[in-house]
Amino acid sequence: MLKKITEILIGSLSLDTPDARKAALIDKINTVIKPPREAKADNVNIRAMYVVNDLVNSHGGQFRREDLTKLCELIVDTPVLVGHNRAEAPLARTFHAELEEKGNALWLKSYFYWPKSGEQDDLLLKVDSGILKECSISFIYTTPECSICGEDIRKCPHELGSAYDTPHFIYGGISQVLETSLVYKGSVKGTYITDKLSMKEDAGLINRLEVNTDLTDGKTAIIPISLSDDSLVKLKSEMDEIKLCRAINNGKHFILIQKKAASHA
């Protein structure tokens, strides 16, 4: 049988208490961003934004689910601005991102921080009072791929729309995230900023682990995703009924496999 990943990985994919979650996020700031002054609970503010999802936006564009996973990596260590105004200095910095299933969409939830500035913290006041409520992302991609024919939608015969049942385009060749911005109105419906730093227990994605909410019983194994197709076929033949999902932890890819519980008449 293929070697399982240790219980340490399984533990790191579980939900944390709010205090433990915040401590882990602060540790991530120091590990990923490496600020000259160490980030601590008493000197930084942390908020999260639901910034993009896999639905068609108001521009007629859509992210593939797998591209949202890529954006989770590209968005880390990028600046947070207001209104995409690059003439002004950044207000905050993104240090972590994960995916979360909410309603009928898969959302990218990015975490950002900025230094505390005493009692008169204008950014904190505007964010928590809902003045700066929505958010937006600036990124580089190569081709707007037509959802119907897969060609460049600027050259194909299909007329651009803004819904699944009309032609729209897929962001193809995403290579870089430039910044995220706090805005008054974004192109993605439903974006918002939150002070809830822990994911809900019924979330479909936990730490970027894609898990159906009905995976509640049976035996679970986490194995590397770099297995050959032959290995996966062999594994499937050893288990009469299995459920598969993908996971990313610390930049490494894994597959979570759970065997369904046996039913009895």
C-alpha positions in Angstrom: 0.0 0.0 0.0 1.2 3.5 -0.8 2.9 5.4 2.1 0.6 7.8 3.9 1.4 11.3 4.8 2.0 11.7 8.5 -0.6 12.8 11.0 1.1 16.2 11.1 -0.3 17.0 7.7 -3.8 15.8 8.7 -3.6 18.1 11.7 -2.5 21.1 9.7 -5.6 20.7 7.5 -8.0 20.8 10.4 -9.8 23.8 11.8 -8.2 25.8 14.5 -9.6 27.8 17.4 -9.8 31.6 16.6 -6.8 32.4 18.9 -4.7 29.6 17.4 -5.7 30.6 13.9 -4.6 34.2 14.5 -1.3 33.1 16.0 -0.7 30.9 13.0 -1.5 33.8 10.6 0.9 36.1 12.5 3.6 33.5 12.2 2.9 33.2 8.5 3.4 37.0 8.2 6.9 36.7 9.7 7.7 33.6 7.7 6.4 34.7 4.3 6.8 38.5 4.3 9.7 38.7 6.8 9.1 42.3 7.9 12.1 44.1 9.6 9.9 44.5 12.7 8.5 41.2 13.8 4.7 41.0 13.5 2.9 40.5 16.8 -0.7 40.5 17.9 -0.2 43.9 19.5 1.3 45.6 16.5 -0.6 44.4 13.4 -4.2 44.3 12.2 -5.3 41.3 10.1 -8.4 41.2 7.8 -9.5 38.9 5.0 -11.2 39.7 1.7 -13.3 37.5 -0.5 -11.9 39.0 -3.7 -12.7 36.8 -6.7 -14.7 33.6 -7.5 -15.3 31.2 -10.3 -18.5 32.9 -11.6 -18.8 35.1 -14.6 -18.0 38.7 -13.6 -19.5 42.0 -14.9 -16.8 42.2 -17.6 -17.8 38.8 -19.0 -14.7 37.1 -17.6 -14.4 33.9 -15.6 -11.6 32.1 -13.6 -11.3 28.4 -13.9 -11.3 26.6 -10.5 -7.7 25.4 -11.0 -6.7 29.0 -11.8 -8.1 30.1 -8.5 -5.7 27.7 -6.9 -2.9 29.3 -8.9 -4.0 32.7 -7.8 -3.7 31.6 -4.2 0.0 31.3 -4.8 0.5 34.4 -7.0 -1.4 36.8 -4.7 0.9 36.2 -1.7 3.3 39.1 -0.9 1.5 41.6 -3.1 0.4 45.1 -2.0 -3.1 46.2 -1.0 -4.2 49.6 -2.4 -7.3 51.7 -2.5 -9.0 52.0 -5.9 -6.1 50.5 -7.8 -4.3 53.8 -7.3 -0.6 52.9 -7.8 0.5 56.5 -7.4 -0.1 56.2 -3.7 1.9 54.0 -1.3 0.3 50.6 -0.4 -1.8 50.5 2.7 -1.4 46.8 3.5 0.1 43.6 2.2 -1.3 40.1 1.4 0.4 37.3 3.1 -1.8 34.2 2.7 -4.8 33.0 0.6 -7.1 30.0 0.5 -10.2 28.8 -1.2 -13.6 28.5 0.3 -16.9 27.2 -1.1 -19.7 29.7 -0.4 -23.1 29.3 -1.9 -22.8 28.4 -5.5 -19.3 29.8 -6.0 -15.7 28.9 -5.2 -14.1 32.0 -3.6 -10.5 33.1 -3.2 -10.1 34.4 0.4 -7.0 36.5 0.8 -5.5 37.6 4.1 -3.8 41.0 4.5 -2.2 42.9 7.3 -1.0 46.4 8.2 0.6 48.0 11.2 -1.5 49.2 14.1 -1.5 53.0 14.5 -3.0 53.6 17.9 -6.6 54.6 18.6 -6.9 56.7 15.4 -6.5 53.9 12.8 -8.3 55.3 9.7 -8.0 52.2 7.6 -9.3 49.9 10.4 -12.2 52.3 10.9 -13.1 52.5 7.2 -12.9 48.7 6.8 -14.8 47.7 9.9 -17.5 50.4 9.4 -18.1 49.2 5.8 -17.0 52.3 4.0 -14.3 50.3 2.2 -16.4 47.3 1.7 -15.7 45.6 -1.6 -12.4 44.5 -3.3 -10.8 43.9 -6.6 -7.7 42.3 -8.1 -5.3 43.4 -10.7 -3.5 40.6 -12.6 -1.7 39.7 -15.8 -3.0 37.1 -18.3 -2.4 36.4 -21.9 -5.6 35.4 -23.7 -9.4 35.9 -23.1 -10.4 32.4 -24.2 -14.0 32.0 -25.6 -16.1 29.8 -23.4 -17.7 28.3 -26.5 -14.8 27.6 -28.9 -11.7 28.1 -26.8 -10.3 30.7 -29.2 -9.4 34.3 -28.5 -12.8 35.9 -28.0 -11.5 39.1 -29.6 -11.1 37.1 -32.9 -13.8 34.4 -32.8 -17.4 35.0 -34.0 -19.1 34.6 -30.6 -20.6 37.7 -29.0 -19.5 38.4 -25.5 -22.1 38.1 -22.7 -22.0 38.0 -18.9 -23.7 34.7 -18.0 -23.1 31.0 -18.4 -25.7 30.5 -21.1 -24.1 33.3 -23.2 -20.6 33.4 -24.6 -18.1 34.7 -22.0 -14.3 34.4 -21.7 -11.9 32.5 -19.5 -8.8 34.2 -18.2 -6.1 32.2 -20.0 -2.4 32.2 -19.2 -2.5 33.9 -15.8 1.1 34.8 -14.8 1.1 37.5 -12.1 -1.0 39.3 -9.5 0.0 42.9 -9.3 -2.1 44.0 -6.4 -5.5 43.8 -4.7 -7.5 46.9 -4.0 -10.2 48.1 -1.6 -12.9 49.6 -3.8 -16.4 51.1 -3.6 -17.7 48.7 -6.3 -15.9 45.7 -7.8 -16.5 43.8 -11.0 -17.2 40.5 -9.1 -20.6 40.5 -7.4 -20.5 39.8 -3.6 -16.9 40.7 -2.7 -16.4 41.8 0.8 -13.9 42.3 3.7 -14.2 40.3 6.9 -12.7 40.1 10.3 -13.6 36.4 10.5 -10.2 34.7 10.2 -11.3 31.1 10.7 -13.3 29.2 8.2 -16.8 27.9 9.1 -17.0 24.2 10.1 -19.3 23.4 7.1 -17.0 25.0 4.6 -16.4 23.0 1.5 -12.7 23.9 1.4 -10.5 23.8 4.5 -7.0 25.2 4.0 -7.4 24.7 0.3 -8.4 21.1 0.8 -11.3 20.3 -1.5 -13.6 18.1 0.5 -17.3 17.4 -0.2 -19.3 18.0 3.0 -20.6 14.4 2.9 -17.1 13.0 3.6 -17.9 12.2 7.2 -17.2 8.5 7.6 -14.9 5.8 6.2 -11.2 5.6 6.2 -9.1 8.5 5.0 -5.7 8.6 3.5 -3.6 11.5 2.2 -1.1 10.6 -0.5 1.2 12.6 -2.8 -0.4 13.8 -6.1 2.7 13.1 -8.1 1.7 9.4 -8.4 1.7 7.8 -11.8 -1.6 7.0 -13.5 -0.8 3.3 -13.1 -0.5 3.8 -9.3 -3.9 5.5 -9.1 -5.5 2.7 -11.2 -3.9 0.1 -8.9 -5.1 2.0 -5.8 -8.7 2.2 -7.2 -8.7 -1.5 -7.8 -7.8 -2.1 -4.2 -10.8 -0.1 -2.9 -14.3 -1.0 -4.1 -15.7 2.5 -3.6 -13.7 5.6 -3.0 -14.0 9.4 -3.1 -11.2 11.6 -4.3 -10.4 15.2 -3.8 -7.3 17.4 -4.2 -5.3 19.3 -1.6 -2.5 21.8 -1.5 -0.4 22.2 1.7 2.7 24.3 2.0 2.9 24.4 -1.8 2.9 20.6 -2.1 0.1 18.7 -3.9 -1.8 15.8 -2.4 -4.8 13.7 -3.0 -7.2 12.9 -0.2 -8.8 9.5 -0.6 -11.7 8.2 1.5 -13.3 4.8 1.3 -17.0 4.8 1.7 -18.4 3.1 4.7 -19.8 -0.3 4.0 -23.6 -0.5 3.9 -25.6 -3.3 5.6 -29.1 -4.6 4.7 
